[in-house]
Amino acid sequence: MLCPHCQTEISVTPHVFALGEDRDGSWQVSSSRCPVCERLLVNICTKDGCTYPAWPATSSRPRLTEDVPAEFADEYLVASQIIAYSPEASAAVSRRLLHRFLAANTKAGAGGLAQQIGRATRSSELPAYLKDALQTLARIAKLEPGSEKSKRPEMLTEVEPGEAEWLLDVLHPLFELFFVQPALAQRRQNALEERIEGAAEPDGSENDKSAEDVDRPDATPPAAEK
């Protein structure tokens, strides 16, 4: 698992404490400590497998870098934070985000989300693995061209198993491809150009010093050899 504090891959065995039972089930507290950053990880759990993060109140999704525009990164963070409490709300935020992203950054155009995914998967600008990921999303989310979920991606509706998680799994590599990798390549290019320019500048300090000594009228001539 990823530590939600430091985003390091860790392996921990949590301590589980019983809280009690009510009409909603048997409740437990699960706590552990990250061996890297030494911060606590606390979850509220039920015996049937539902887990709600208590501290930190976020998911263990990898953090987006500053290369991703805030208009996309902010919504991705919201969808990540609420997925444990409401997969329906998380999926609605993610679908709206994917709809805006495809319209702004690919040749998917406008229209319903299902139509956008169809155009994106026929485009030459997406690699095969992302086309497969989008097609899988359309299948598991049951995104039919005439469905309300496609026409109104932001609507709060029942989600299919795995839909909310897969939406985030698709968005992250899209951001990597369109924002992170180009920014990283540009930084590397800028650093290389700076090194090349630095190496190309002539170091004429010694020649300048010699010329200055010769040009001075009061310069003392070297002693004559006997």
N, C-alpha and C positions, 0 to 999 in steps of 0.2 A: 504494500500500500504506500501511497504518497503521504508524507506528513503535511497536513493542511497549513502548518505554520511555516516550515522552511522548504517545502516541496521536495524533500529528499526521500528516495525510496527506502523504506524501513520495514522491519519485521518485528512485531511486538505481540506479546500475549497479554490481553487486557485482564484486569481484575473486575469481576462482575459481582454486584451487590443487589439483592432483592429489595424492591421498594414496597411492593404490595399488589393487590389485585382489585380491580373494579369491573364494571360492566364492559369496559373496552379491552380487558385482558390482563395479563400478568406483566408488571412493569419492573424494569431493572436499570441499574446504572452501570455503564461500562467505562472504565478509566484505564489509561496507560500513559506512559511518558516516552516522548521521542528520544531515542538514544543520541541523536545528533544535536538538536537544539535544546533538549531537556525541558521542553514545554509539555504541559498536560494535554491529553486528548480525552475529552469526556463526551459520551453519548448516552442518550436515553433510549432504551430498547424495550421491545416486547418479545415474549417467547416465540411468537410466530414469525419473527424475522424482521419486523419493521425497526429501522434505526433513525433517530433524529439527532443530529449533531447539537450538542449543548455548548461545548467550547473546543475550538473556535466555532462560531455559528456559521460555518461555511462548508462547502464540499472540498474534497481533495483534488479538484480539477487543477491542472497546471495553470499557473498565472500567465496572462497574456503580457507580452512585452510592450514597451512604449511605442513600438513601431506600428501597432494596431491603432487606428484612429479611435478617439474616445467615443465617438458616436456608435461604434460597434462594440468596443471593449466594455463599455458600461452595461449594455444590455446583456452581453454574454455573462458578466459577473452576476447580474441579478438572476438570470436563469440558472446559474450554477448554485447560487445560495439558497434558492427556494425549492429546488428539486426534491429534497427530502421531505418537505412539508406539503407540497402540492405539485405533483408531476404534471397535472393539467395546466396550472399556471406557468410552470417552467417551459412546457412545450409550446404554449401560446406565445410567450416572449421569444423563444428560439425560432419558431416559424416566421414570426414577423421580422425578426432579424435576418433570417436567411432570405426572405422575400426581398428585403431592401438591399441586401448585399448582392444578390444575383442581378438585380436590376441596375445597380450602380457600377459593378465591376466586371461583369461578363456580358456576353451578347445574348443573354436570356430575355432581355426586354421586359415589358410589363405583362399584365394579365395575371391569371391565377398561378399559384405556386406549382401546381402540377405541370402546367404548360411551360413555366420557366425551367423546371428540372428537365423536361423533355428537350428543350432547346439547348440547355447547357450540356447535356450528355451527347448531343450531336455536334457540339462545337469542337474545334481542333485545339483550343487553348487550354483545355483541362486534360490532365493526365488520366490514364485509364483507371487508376485506383480511386480517384475522386469521382469519376463517372459511375463506377460500380457502387461507391458509397451513397451517391445521390439516388441511384436506382433502388438500392436497398431501402433507403429512407421512404421513397414513394410507395414501396411495396408494404413495409411493415406499418406505415402510418395510414395506409389505405387512402392515398391522395389521388382520387379520381378527378379528371378535368372538371366535371360538373358538380363536385361535392362542395359543401359549404366550407369545409376545412381548407380546400384549395382556393376558393374565391375570397374567403375572409380568414387568412392565416392567423390573425391575431385573436380570433374568437376562442373563448374558453369552452372547451368541449372535452368529452371523454377521450382519453389517450389509449393507444394500443400498448401492449406489453413491450417495453424496451424503446418506445418512441422518444420519450423525453431525453433519455441517455444518449440515444443515437444521434439526435439532433445536435447535441453538444459535440459528439465525436466527429460529426461532419464539419461543423463550423470551425473547429480548431485548425485542422489542416488547410482549410480554405484560407484562413487568415495567414497561416504560415506561407502559403504559396504566393499570395497576392501582396502581402505587406512585409512580412518578416524577412523572407529570403532576398527580395530586391533591396531592402534597406541594408542588410548585412553585406551584400555584394557591393553596394555603393560605398559603404564605409571602408571596405577592403581596398577598393579602387582608389579612393581618396588618399588612404595611407600609402599605397604604392606610389602614387604620383608625387606625394610629398617627399618620399625617399629618393625618387629619381631626380626631382628638382634640386634637392639638397646635394646629391652627389655630382650634379652637373655644374654647380656654381664653382668657378675657379678660385683657388686660394692664392691670391696675389700679394699676400702680406709681406713676404720677404722681398719680392721685386719692388714693391712700393717703397720699402724702407731703404733699399739701395739707391733707388732713384732720388729719394729725398736727400740722402747724404751727399750725392754728387751735385745736386742743384743748389745746396746751401753755399752762399758766397764766403762765409767765414769758416768753412770746413777745413780742418787741419789736414794737410797732405800727409801721406804716409812717409815715414823716415826713409831717407835714401840709404841704399845698401852700401857699405864700405868695401 
